[in-house]
Amino acid sequence: MPRPTPAQIAYGSATVVFSALAMLLFAQPGAGFGTALIALVSLALGLLVALTVPVSRTTGRVPRGEAAGARARRAPQPAESRVGEHSLHR
């Protein structure tokens, strides 16, 4: 399982805190079941928000100065330079 990003942690935590405060202020539950229910709903909402935060896609970026399709246009290596490589094909 991948580690959460700082943005996911921040958005999820803020959602838990603010949703719990809002529900406690509007519902004004007594001690016990109502407060526990609000806490569970707040945690579920925070988890939902944290999981839906878009993750940055840094792995697919092209290095600076290189055109987007330059890798595809490169000439293949000649067979002589690949003599020592193993093949998975038999």
C-alpha positions, -999 to +999 in steps of 0.1 A: +000+000+000+015+034-010+022+059+017-001+089+019+011+122+006+012+153+028-017+168+009-038+137+017-029+138+054-037+176+056-070+174+038-081+143+057-072+158+091-089+191+083-120+173+072-122+153+104-117+184+126-141+207+108-168+182+101-168+170+138-170+207+150-198+215+126-218+184+134-213+189+172-224+225+169-255+218+148-267+186+164-257+194+200-258+158+212-256+147+248-228+126+260-226+090+247-240+076+216-246+108+196-210+120+202-196+086+192-217+085+161-205+120+151-169+110+157-173+079+135-189+098+107-162+125+109-135+099+106-152+082+077-156+115+059-119+123+065-108+090+051-130+095+021-116+129+014-080+117+019-085+089-006-100+111-032-073+138-032-056+137-065-021+122-063+007+140-082+020+121-111+058+128-110+068+094-125+056+101-160+072+135-165+097+141-193+130+157-182+136+194-190+149+202-224+136+169-240+107+169-263+077+148-253+081+123-281+119+123-283+122+089-265+099+073-291+119+087-320+153+075-308+169+049-330+170+013-317+203+000-305+223-022-329+224-059-321+261-058-315+257-036-284+232-060-269+253-092-272+256-098-234+219-092-226+197-121-217+164-127-235+132-139-219+122-154-253+134-189-262 
